[in-house]
């Protein structure tokens, strides 16, 4: 038997080799559910050259466009990754040691637990209350000498709640005093209506705050794998030690630049998603229990733990959905 880290035997990972391309409506992974407009997509295809495939990628242009999009001064505050999950993993590389604690909410994005197990750290959680909210004060009280990283998904996954950056300031201040990094995962923030606020700008005021984003959700590019982190320059100098030799592919870099140059396509999709989501909530709420949240999904349940709803959806051969999700303080499991 070859030598390897023995704790890996107890870590479960789902099978990633599930082909869902045949489904018209993929409602289980927060992907974009409608295609790009022909004008947008054909316009992107026409920008591609053979050098985007045969040459190592050029990413400076994308970083410049990200900096302009967020109104920050330069590209040296940006760290590109092939998807935001790699950004999260990089923060574990940087901060988390065996035996330390990673602090987040319960429930949370499942990969936080996977990475904690991989790095032999304990995932410590702040529970939601019956109003499906988590307390910043409770999180501050949960910080110990063993805390190596704090992760906040904002909006949160899977509940979908959102806190304004001003609500997180006390946590940022206290964590900075304790020299603990805070990662704010803003994967779904564009779906927060009424001119959402981001932690990117406020994060620059602290030595320890990093904000990560993805092109997979509102921007619709789940298949090209683009994520990034933004933070102040001193912290970024440490993060850059973990930079991949080539952060993302050339095609991904070209796509990211094109999307930011044509951001009206994104805004149109976000607006229509939020509008139709609200219509769906209003209709379903007449008969079922619904949790809306600020992401691009909803939770719905009937009195029989979704036996009827699932039976209806299962008859639709071109639809996938996420079952088996539990909500705090709700005995139903589906």
PyMOL commands that set and color helices and strands:
alter all, ss='L'
color gray80, all
select helices_A, chain A and resi 6-10+38-45+51-54+60-69+75-77+84-95+110-118+136-142+165-177+189-191+199-203+233-242+250-261+264-284+307-314
alter helices_A, ss='H'
color red, helices_A
select strands_A, chain A and resi 25-26+78-81+101-106+122-127+147-153+181-185+209-214+227-230+289-291+299-301+319-320
alter strands_A, ss='S'
color yellow, strands_A
deselect
rebuild
show_as cartoon
